[in-house]
Amino acid sequence: MQEALEDCEVLIVGAGPAGTVAAALLAQAGHRVGIIERDRFPRFQIGESLLPRCMDHLAAANLLPALEARGYARKHGAWFLRGDERSGFDFAEQFSGGYDYTWQVPRDDFDLTLAEAVMARGVPIAWEHQLEHFRPASGPGEAPELSVRHGDRIQLLRPRWVLDASGYGRVLARSLDLCRPVAAPPRRALFTHTRGDQRECGRNAGRIWACIHPDQAWIWVIPFADGRTSVGMVAEPDFFQAYPDDPAQAWQAIVASEPNLRRRLAGCQPLFPPRSLADYSATVSRLHGPGYTLLGNAAEFLDPIFSSGVTLALESARLASESLQRQLKGETVDWDASFERPIRQAVDVFRSYVQAWYDGRFQRLIFAEDSDPAIRRMLCSVLAGHVDDKRNPFVAQHRRKLDQLLRVLSAPRSL
């Protein structure tokens, strides 16, 4: 493994979806790629609900066959529930076209499947290897330098480029002091898996639920093909103070306090003690520098609502791999134009809808009576992850179109 890493043109930090998709794309273009991963898979991770846009990137990396074989639950859309109200979106009705489904994935299996697929193509993954130090390239034609620890041994590596796909670890952002404060209020997620919930049948069986709690919280319900279901509560810290300190008791009490959850999860118990993730939102001052690029959650993470995390991770992996292929051929690459600006724009579109979710504007849109089918198709494309489709006015002019639509809904109606 030591020689394999030393021979790499590109070293990727992290074997999650962003890292393995980038590795697959670069390897199929003929580049020598290696991955270091702090953990050993399988390991637990959240971010279990994909969007149809993910399928485009997985197809480009020729990873869909390996994933299809795993038999994941098909996700054809989403339900938003608020008391007795229910608003649904079916991905077959989206404005942008493309895949009309995606998957609900236990991340331990999904991430391991991706890792095994790229290893089968000759990409080495050094498990339980941790980046200790990183120095960017010192000038044109120079290589970045990093030291990697495995047990008591430290190895010095000088690849031509480094991609940071370390997720919440954000190793390069922390090392290079790129982390910046986020404007969003601090929020916390409390989550676990359960079994035996009362699911719908047929095409809707795999839909994600987003249940709106009357006390300024929301709850995800993500069904897996093996009968397990992921259930997580998201709110600002004050919300949880009204519930028991014990995580399992708090989880069960929150389920009991929301009528839709109470019916669906009647008799269900946590399969493991609920886990908590707080202050998860992140941003950085820049996404690339001399000899390195930040991918996915290693750079930006918004919020669990709308399941944007894996989608943006794969979007960044694909754009970075395209730019890097040109860079490795000796071309001059404008990383701002080809990578940073498109990713920032995609994040900004999702951010508008995340903000509209938490301030209540998005709920007004989706639960509005007599909503325009054409507008719902455009919103459905955003929910499907097509935040790069500038043909969609709710992407190209996302803030203005949201505000405009809300003004229309607020206008007095003639009798």
VMD Tcl script that draws the C-alpha trace (Angstrom):
set ca {
  {0.00 0.00 0.00}
  {2.88 2.40 0.74}
  {4.22 2.12 -2.82}
  {0.71 2.39 -4.29}
  {0.12 5.71 -2.54}
  {3.53 7.06 -3.54}
  {2.74 6.31 -7.19}
  {-0.52 8.31 -7.20}
  {-0.97 11.42 -9.29}
  {-4.05 12.34 -7.26}
  {-4.57 11.56 -3.60}
  {-8.10 11.72 -2.22}
  {-8.74 12.17 1.50}
  {-11.90 10.28 2.41}
  {-13.66 7.25 0.89}
  {-17.23 8.54 1.12}
  {-19.36 9.20 -1.98}
  {-17.50 12.34 -3.08}
  {-14.14 10.61 -2.81}
  {-15.11 7.39 -4.56}
  {-17.00 9.10 -7.40}
  {-14.07 11.45 -8.02}
  {-11.72 8.45 -7.94}
  {-13.88 6.50 -10.40}
  {-14.07 9.41 -12.85}
  {-10.33 10.08 -12.72}
  {-9.39 6.40 -12.93}
  {-11.56 5.79 -15.98}
  {-9.77 8.75 -17.61}
  {-6.48 6.90 -17.07}
  {-5.08 8.69 -14.02}
  {-3.40 7.03 -11.07}
  {-5.55 7.71 -8.02}
  {-5.33 6.65 -4.38}
  {-7.59 7.20 -1.38}
  {-6.76 7.44 2.30}
  {-9.59 6.87 4.77}
  {-9.49 7.47 8.51}
  {-12.01 4.71 9.32}
  {-12.58 1.16 8.13}
  {-15.83 0.47 6.31}
  {-18.59 -0.37 6.87}
  {-19.32 2.43 9.29}
  {-22.47 4.34 10.23}
  {-23.25 7.65 8.53}
  {-26.32 9.79 7.96}
  {-27.25 11.44 4.66}
  {-29.32 8.41 3.67}
  {-31.77 9.89 1.16}
  {-30.44 10.63 -2.33}
  {-31.87 12.90 -5.03}
  {-32.38 11.99 -8.71}
  {-29.55 14.34 -9.70}
  {-27.19 11.93 -7.92}
  {-28.02 9.28 -10.51}
  {-26.51 11.39 -13.30}
  {-23.18 11.57 -11.50}
  {-23.18 7.90 -10.51}
  {-23.96 6.98 -14.12}
  {-21.10 9.17 -15.39}
  {-18.76 7.29 -13.04}
  {-20.21 3.94 -14.22}
  {-21.17 3.06 -10.65}
  {-24.90 2.49 -11.12}
  {-24.66 -1.28 -11.89}
  {-22.91 -2.03 -8.59}
  {-25.50 -0.01 -6.69}
  {-28.51 -1.42 -8.56}
  {-27.41 -4.88 -7.47}
  {-27.84 -3.91 -3.81}
  {-31.63 -3.61 -4.14}
  {-32.02 -0.28 -2.33}
  {-35.51 1.12 -1.79}
  {-36.56 3.28 -4.72}
  {-37.46 6.85 -3.85}
  {-39.91 8.32 -6.35}
  {-40.67 11.51 -4.46}
  {-41.37 13.18 -1.14}
  {-44.28 13.82 1.21}
  {-44.46 16.95 3.33}
  {-46.88 16.56 6.25}
  {-48.25 19.21 8.58}
  {-51.00 17.97 10.87}
  {-53.84 16.86 8.57}
  {-52.24 18.50 5.53}
  {-50.17 16.52 3.04}
  {-48.30 17.79 -0.03}
  {-46.52 15.40 -2.36}
  {-43.98 15.69 -5.14}
  {-43.38 12.90 -7.67}
  {-40.05 13.03 -9.47}
  {-41.73 11.84 -12.67}
  {-43.38 15.27 -12.85}
  {-40.27 17.44 -12.60}
  {-39.53 20.27 -15.02}
  {-35.94 19.25 -15.78}
  {-36.55 15.66 -16.82}
  {-33.96 12.96 -16.20}
  {-34.21 10.15 -13.66}
  {-37.63 9.88 -12.05}
  {-36.30 7.97 -9.05}
  {-33.33 7.60 -6.78}
  {-32.61 5.49 -3.66}
  {-32.93 5.44 0.09}
  {-29.56 4.04 1.18}
  {-28.15 2.74 4.46}
  {-24.88 4.58 4.21}
  {-22.78 1.81 5.73}
  {-23.71 -0.44 2.78}
  {-23.85 2.32 0.14}
  {-20.42 3.75 0.95}
  {-18.84 0.29 1.17}
  {-20.36 -0.69 -2.19}
  {-18.88 2.41 -3.83}
  {-15.50 1.76 -2.21}
  {-15.42 -1.86 -3.33}
  {-16.39 -0.83 -6.85}
  {-13.47 1.60 -7.21}
  {-11.05 -0.84 -5.58}
  {-12.11 -3.42 -8.19}
  {-10.93 -0.94 -10.83}
  {-7.48 -0.75 -9.29}
  {-7.88 2.31 -7.04}
  {-6.08 1.58 -3.75}
  {-7.82 2.60 -0.53}
  {-5.59 2.85 2.53}
  {-7.95 2.18 5.45}
  {-7.28 3.66 8.89}
  {-4.87 6.22 7.45}
  {-5.15 9.77 8.75}
  {-3.78 13.00 7.32}
  {-1.41 14.60 9.82}
  {-0.03 17.60 7.96}
  {-0.65 19.31 4.63}
  {1.34 21.91 2.74}
  {-0.10 23.39 -0.47}
  {1.98 23.55 -3.63}
  {4.54 26.31 -3.27}
  {4.37 27.47 -6.89}
  {3.59 26.52 -10.51}
  {4.83 23.03 -11.32}
  {5.36 22.21 -7.65}
  {3.51 19.43 -5.80}
  {1.59 19.66 -2.53}
  {3.02 17.72 0.38}
  {1.24 15.76 3.07}
  {2.11 13.37 5.84}
  {-0.17 10.42 6.56}
  {-0.27 8.39 9.74}
  {-1.10 4.69 9.96}
  {-0.59 3.40 13.47}
  {2.93 4.41 14.49}
  {4.15 4.95 10.92}
  {4.12 8.29 9.11}
  {4.46 8.43 5.33}
  {5.36 11.55 3.33}
  {3.52 11.90 0.01}
  {3.82 14.36 -2.87}
  {1.00 13.74 -5.36}
  {0.30 16.21 -8.14}
  {-3.06 17.11 -6.58}
  {-5.07 16.47 -3.41}
  {-8.86 16.26 -3.22}
  {-10.32 16.65 0.26}
  {-13.45 14.50 0.53}
  {-13.17 14.05 4.29}
  {-16.77 15.12 4.97}
  {-17.48 16.44 8.45}
  {-13.78 15.93 9.25}
  {-12.94 18.91 6.97}
  {-9.25 18.15 7.35}
  {-7.84 20.61 4.82}
  {-10.26 23.39 5.74}
  {-9.20 23.08 9.38}
  {-5.51 22.69 8.56}
  {-5.46 25.75 6.28}
  {-7.79 27.89 8.43}
  {-10.44 28.08 5.71}
  {-13.49 27.50 7.97}
  {-15.79 30.47 8.29}
  {-18.83 31.20 10.49}
  {-22.24 30.38 9.04}
  {-25.20 32.73 9.25}
  {-27.76 30.01 9.99}
  {-28.95 29.53 13.60}
  {-27.38 26.51 15.34}
  {-29.51 23.40 14.99}
  {-29.34 19.87 16.29}
  {-30.39 16.52 14.83}
  {-31.39 13.51 16.96}
  {-31.65 10.29 14.95}
  {-31.75 6.51 15.00}
  {-33.12 3.58 13.02}
  {-36.24 1.61 13.84}
  {-38.16 -1.30 12.34}
  {-41.77 -2.25 11.72}
  {-43.27 1.10 10.70}
  {-46.58 1.27 8.83}
  {-45.54 2.11 5.28}
  {-47.47 2.89 2.15}
  {-47.52 0.31 -0.62}
  {-46.50 0.49 -4.26}
  {-44.75 3.46 -5.84}
  {-45.05 5.60 -2.71}
  {-43.49 3.04 -0.36}
  {-40.02 4.57 -0.69}
  {-40.95 8.23 -0.44}
  {-39.22 10.30 2.21}
  {-41.44 12.00 4.77}
  {-40.72 15.46 6.16}
  {-43.13 15.94 9.07}
  {-43.55 19.46 10.39}
  {-43.82 19.54 14.16}
  {-46.03 22.30 15.62}
  {-43.16 23.47 17.87}
  {-40.73 24.63 15.17}
  {-39.11 21.29 14.38}
  {-39.28 18.78 11.57}
  {-38.70 15.03 11.39}
  {-37.38 12.91 8.54}
  {-38.66 9.38 7.89}
  {-36.53 7.40 5.42}
  {-37.60 3.80 4.64}
  {-34.97 1.20 3.69}
  {-35.53 -1.95 1.66}
  {-34.57 -4.27 4.54}
  {-37.45 -3.08 6.76}
  {-35.47 -0.57 8.77}
  {-36.44 3.10 8.81}
  {-34.29 6.12 9.63}
  {-36.06 8.69 11.80}
  {-34.44 11.97 12.81}
  {-35.62 15.18 14.48}
  {-34.12 18.56 13.52}
  {-34.63 21.75 15.51}
  {-32.89 24.54 17.36}
  {-31.53 23.49 20.78}
  {-34.41 25.03 22.75}
  {-36.85 22.56 21.22}
  {-35.12 19.59 22.84}
  {-35.15 21.15 26.30}
  {-38.86 20.33 26.56}
  {-38.06 16.60 26.31}
  {-36.19 14.11 28.55}
  {-32.41 14.27 28.71}
  {-32.17 10.58 27.85}
  {-31.88 10.39 24.00}
  {-34.10 7.31 23.62}
  {-36.81 8.76 25.82}
  {-36.60 12.10 23.99}
  {-36.85 10.39 20.60}
  {-39.91 8.39 21.66}
  {-41.57 11.42 23.24}
  {-41.10 13.49 20.08}
  {-42.53 10.69 17.96}
  {-45.56 10.52 20.27}
  {-46.07 14.29 20.05}
  {-46.57 14.39 16.26}
  {-49.75 12.63 15.04}
  {-48.43 11.44 11.67}
  {-45.36 9.92 13.30}
  {-47.40 8.48 16.13}
  {-49.54 6.54 13.65}
  {-46.73 5.38 11.39}
  {-44.30 4.41 14.16}
  {-46.77 2.92 16.63}
  {-44.94 0.33 18.71}
  {-41.55 1.03 17.09}
  {-38.43 1.18 19.23}
  {-34.95 2.57 18.46}
  {-32.61 -0.10 17.12}
  {-29.66 1.70 18.69}
  {-29.38 4.60 21.15}
  {-30.27 7.77 19.25}
  {-27.28 9.82 18.21}
  {-26.98 13.57 18.08}
  {-25.29 15.95 15.67}
  {-25.16 19.65 16.55}
  {-23.96 22.79 14.76}
  {-23.55 20.83 11.55}
  {-23.69 23.70 9.02}
  {-20.33 24.72 7.57}
  {-18.75 26.98 5.00}
  {-15.24 27.93 3.90}
  {-13.50 30.98 2.46}
  {-12.44 29.18 -0.73}
  {-12.93 25.77 -2.34}
  {-9.54 25.34 -4.00}
  {-5.93 26.46 -3.81}
  {-2.46 25.51 -5.03}
  {-2.59 21.75 -5.53}
  {-5.84 21.05 -3.70}
  {-9.63 21.13 -3.98}
  {-12.35 20.70 -1.35}
  {-15.32 18.46 -2.16}
  {-18.78 18.09 -0.64}
  {-19.18 18.36 3.11}
  {-15.45 19.00 3.49}
  {-16.28 22.50 2.26}
  {-19.99 23.30 2.51}
  {-22.91 21.73 4.33}
  {-26.28 23.41 4.64}
  {-28.90 21.28 6.37}
  {-30.56 17.83 6.22}
  {-33.80 19.25 4.77}
  {-34.06 18.59 1.02}
  {-31.28 15.96 1.22}
  {-28.80 18.21 -0.56}
  {-25.61 16.85 1.08}
  {-24.78 13.85 -1.11}
  {-26.06 15.63 -4.22}
  {-23.68 18.56 -3.73}
  {-20.88 16.15 -2.82}
  {-21.27 14.29 -6.12}
  {-21.72 17.53 -8.07}
  {-18.42 18.80 -6.67}
  {-16.70 15.47 -7.34}
  {-17.73 15.53 -10.98}
  {-16.84 19.16 -11.63}
  {-13.51 18.81 -9.81}
  {-12.59 15.66 -11.74}
  {-13.36 17.37 -15.07}
  {-11.20 20.37 -14.19}
  {-8.44 18.21 -12.78}
  {-8.24 16.04 -15.88}
  {-7.50 19.18 -17.88}
  {-5.01 20.36 -15.24}
  {-3.13 17.05 -15.32}
  {-2.86 17.29 -19.13}
  {-0.98 20.56 -18.71}
  {-3.83 22.90 -19.59}
  {-4.33 26.19 -17.76}
  {-7.53 25.80 -15.73}
  {-9.58 28.63 -14.30}
  {-10.77 26.81 -11.16}
  {-12.98 29.73 -10.17}
  {-14.94 29.54 -13.41}
  {-15.01 25.76 -13.86}
  {-15.48 24.71 -10.23}
  {-15.85 27.28 -7.48}
  {-18.53 29.50 -9.00}
  {-20.78 26.63 -10.19}
  {-20.59 24.95 -6.79}
  {-21.21 28.19 -4.90}
  {-24.19 28.88 -7.17}
  {-25.64 25.40 -6.56}
  {-25.21 25.82 -2.80}
  {-26.81 29.25 -3.00}
  {-29.92 27.86 -4.71}
  {-30.35 25.20 -2.06}
  {-29.68 27.82 0.64}
  {-32.61 29.93 -0.57}
  {-34.96 26.97 -0.17}
  {-33.48 25.93 3.18}
  {-34.02 29.46 4.50}
  {-37.55 29.47 3.08}
  {-38.22 26.16 4.83}
  {-37.20 27.43 8.26}
  {-38.91 30.80 8.02}
  {-42.14 29.12 6.87}
  {-42.31 30.52 3.33}
  {-41.74 27.17 1.62}
  {-44.56 25.58 3.62}
  {-46.88 28.33 2.39}
  {-45.96 27.42 -1.18}
  {-46.36 23.67 -0.97}
  {-49.55 23.69 1.08}
  {-51.21 26.46 -0.94}
  {-54.61 25.61 -2.38}
  {-54.99 25.51 -6.16}
  {-51.24 25.77 -6.78}
  {-50.14 26.06 -10.39}
  {-49.05 22.61 -11.75}
  {-46.33 24.23 -13.88}
  {-44.83 25.93 -10.84}
  {-44.98 22.70 -8.85}
  {-43.03 20.96 -11.63}
  {-40.34 23.64 -11.38}
  {-40.19 23.29 -7.60}
  {-40.09 19.52 -8.03}
  {-36.94 19.90 -10.14}
  {-35.27 21.80 -7.31}
  {-36.30 19.03 -4.89}
  {-34.83 16.51 -7.35}
  {-31.48 18.28 -7.08}
  {-31.37 20.00 -10.48}
  {-30.04 23.25 -9.07}
  {-27.82 23.75 -12.13}
  {-30.73 23.89 -14.60}
  {-30.81 27.57 -15.54}
  {-33.87 26.97 -17.73}
  {-35.86 26.70 -14.51}
  {-36.80 30.19 -13.26}
  {-36.85 28.85 -9.69}
  {-33.15 28.08 -10.15}
  {-31.96 30.94 -12.35}
  {-33.81 33.57 -10.28}
  {-34.46 31.55 -7.15}
  {-34.78 34.39 -4.63}
  {-36.82 36.67 -6.86}
  {-39.16 33.92 -8.03}
  {-39.78 32.71 -4.48}
  {-40.58 36.22 -3.32}
  {-42.74 36.87 -6.37}
  {-44.76 33.71 -5.86}
  {-45.28 34.47 -2.19}
  {-46.57 37.95 -3.05}
  {-49.07 36.38 -5.41}
  {-50.24 33.98 -2.70}
  {-50.54 36.84 -0.21}
  {-52.56 39.08 -2.49}
  {-56.28 39.48 -1.64}
  {-58.48 37.31 -3.79}
  {-61.60 38.74 -5.40}
  {-64.90 37.12 -4.53}
}
mol new
graphics top color blue
foreach p $ca { graphics top sphere $p radius 0.5 }
foreach p [lrange $ca 0 end-1] q [lrange $ca 1 end] { graphics top cylinder $p $q radius 0.2 }
display resetview
